[in-house]
Amino acid sequence: MKKQVIQRTETIDLVNGKKVFFDYDGNLFSINREVPEYRHYNVPKDVEDVWKKTIINNLLEEVENSIGYEKTVKVTKLLAIYGHSNNIQLLEALLEDDTLDTFSKILYLEDLNREKLGVNISIKYKILKIEDPKSYITDLNDKILDYKSKLLNSPITIDESFKQNYALKYYDFSDENIIRRIENI
């Protein structure tokens, strides 16, 4: 008696897969949480990688061409899919941009501080391979302290888009509160 081999064929649904992937800006964490049926679309990893590169390039362009609140939203989307090393480079570049307002820089410095924690975890579990992890983290801590010092010693500016944003309508943009927030980083 011959053994019968049953082959399972999985259909790939690139149309629905692409729609979901782009609707969620390539953030697989959000996709898996919000659209569990996405995994049934069987989108190949290499296709997702191409889509992800497209999204990253689009977001980088949008970050370059936006300001204030809109820019921080684009940066947040980018940080969710870009990867620790790229995120750190992006945030450092933004923190060096003298045209940005203080509040934007606070948000980016807080993001950089969170990225540092993610790098620590990635190093611990050998996800991220860095030759000298201790000096890397020490250097990152020094940069954070340097950026923090620059913010504390610079005039406070707030882009009007933050003050006019509904989500921040009750936020205290006073100098005292801004200074306190910088000190808490």
N, C-alpha and C positions, 0 to 999 in steps of 0.2 A: 504494500500500500504506500503510495506516494504521500509525502507531506504536502499539505496545501499551504501555500504562502499567501497571506493576505497583505496587500499593500494598502497603506492608508494614504490617501491623497488629501492634502490640505489646500483649500483654495485661498488664493491671495486676493485681498480686496484693497488695491492701491487707491482707488477713488475715495472710499470712505476713510481709509487709513490716513491718506494725505490731508483730508479735510480736518480730521481730529488733530493730527500732528501739528498742523499749522494754526488751528484755532487755539491750541494750548502752547504755542511758541516752542514746540519741541521739548517741553518739560515733562519727561516721562513719569516723574513722581505725581504730578497733577493729573496726567492722563490716566495712570493706573488707578488713582483714587476716584476720579470723577467719571471716567468712561471705561469701566472694566471690560466691556465688549471689544475694546481696541485690540486686545491680544488675539482675539478670534479673527482679526483681519490678516494675521500672519505676515505682517510687513517684514521683509528681510532687513537685517541689521545694516547691511551696506546701503540700502535705500534710505533708511532712517538717517544714516550718517550724511548722505548727500543732502537730504532735506534740512538736517541740522546745520550744515555749513551755510546753506542758503539763508536760513533764519538768522544765524550769527552775523553773516555779512550785512543783511538788511538792518539788524538791530545796531550794529556798529555804525552804519551810515546814519541811522536815525539819532543815535546818541550824539554823533558829531554835529548834526544839524538842528538840535533842539536845546532848550535852556530850561532852567528852573524845575518846576514840578514834573513837567513832561519828560525832561531828561532823566530825572531820578526814576521814573516809572520804567523807562527803556533800559536803564542800567540794571534795575532789579530783575527784569525779565532776562537780561543777558547773563547776570550772575547765576541764575538758576540752571543754565545749560552750558556754561563756558568752561568750567573746570578750574580748580584751585590756582594753578600757576597763572593761567590767563586772567583770572579774576583779580589776582594780586597786582599784576602788571597794569591792568585797566584802572583799578582803583588808585594806584600810585600815580599814574598819568593824570587822572582827574584831580587828585589832591595837589598836583603841581601846577594846575591851570589857574593862573592868577585872575582870569575873568569870571570865575565862579563865585557865587555868593557864599557867605559863611554857613548858612543853613544847609545848602547842598553839600558843602565840604564836611559838615558834621555827619550827615547821613552816610557819605562815602567812607568816612573814618570809622564809623560804627560798623559798616559792612566789612572794612578791612580787618577790624578786630574780630568779627565773627569768622572771617576766612581763616584767620590765624588759628582759631579753635578747631576748625575743620581740618587744617593742615596737621595740627597736633594729633588728631584722631587718625587721619590717613597715614601718618608716619608710624604711629603705634601699631596699627594693623597691617603695616607694610603694603598699603595700597599705593602710597606715594613714595617713591624712592628718591631720597636726598642723601648725598654723600655725608654731610655733617649736619644732622638735624638740629643739634643743640645750637650751633652758631647761626643756622638759618633762622630759627625761632628767636634767638637773641637779637639778630639784625632786624627782624620784623618788629619786635618789641621796641627797639631803638627808633625805628622809623615812625612807629605809631606815636611814641612820646615826642618826637621831633615835630610831626604834623600837629599834634595836640598843642605844643608850645607855640607854634606859628599861629594857630587859630586864637589862642588866648592873648597873643600880643598883636593882633591885627584888629582894625576897626570891624565892627559887626555890621554885616549887610544881609538883607533878606530879599530874595527875589519876590516881586509882587504876586507871582503865580501861586506861591505857597499861602500867602495871606488871603487870597481870593478863592482858594480851593475849599469846597464844601467839607471835605474830610478833616480839614484843619481849622475850621471856623472858630473853634473854642480853644485852640492852642495858644499858649502864652508866648508871644514872640518878644517879650521884654529882654533887654540886655542881661539882666540878672539871671533869667531862666536859661538863656542861650549859654551864658558862661557856666552855669551849673551843669548843663548837659555836656559841655565840652569836658569839664572836670571829671565827670562820671565815666568817661570813656576809659 
